[in-house]
C-alpha cells in the first residue's frame, strides 16, 4: 500500500469525482475512471401519468394512491451506492490510505450510511459543501482554505 495517499470523493446526487493527493505537498489530480454523472429526471417523468386508485376501507369512495417511495430519490441513492462500490474496490486494492468526503449535507449523510466499515475506517475528514462543479485548481484552493488537505 502506498503511504500518504489521500483520495477526495466529491459528490452530490448526480455527479461524483475522485481526486488524489500524495503526501502533504502533493498536487491534487483527478483519478481517471472515477468520475461519473447521472441524469435524474423529474419525479413526474419517472412515474405514470396518473396515480393508481384505491377504495376507502369503509364506504364506496376512491382516492389516489401516493407512491410508497420517491423514485427520484431512489435513483439518486443508487447512483451514490455505485460510486461507493467503485471507491471501495479501489480501497481494497490499496490505492489509497485516507479518504476525504466532500458533499452537500444530505448527500454526505447518505454517503455515511452507504460506506462499508472497511471504507468508513479510512475516512479522515468530511466537508459538507457542494463542490462538484469546481475545477481542480479551485477545489484545491477551497479545501486548503478549510484546512482539509
Secondary structure, DSSP 8 states (H G I E B T S, - for coil): --TTEEEEEEE-SSEEEEEEEESTT---EEEEEEEEE-----HHHHS-SS--EEE-SSSS-EEE---SS-HHHHHHHHHHHHHHHHHHHHHHTT--SEEEEEE-HHHHHHHHHH--HHHHTTEEEEE-S--TT--HHHHHHHHHHTT--
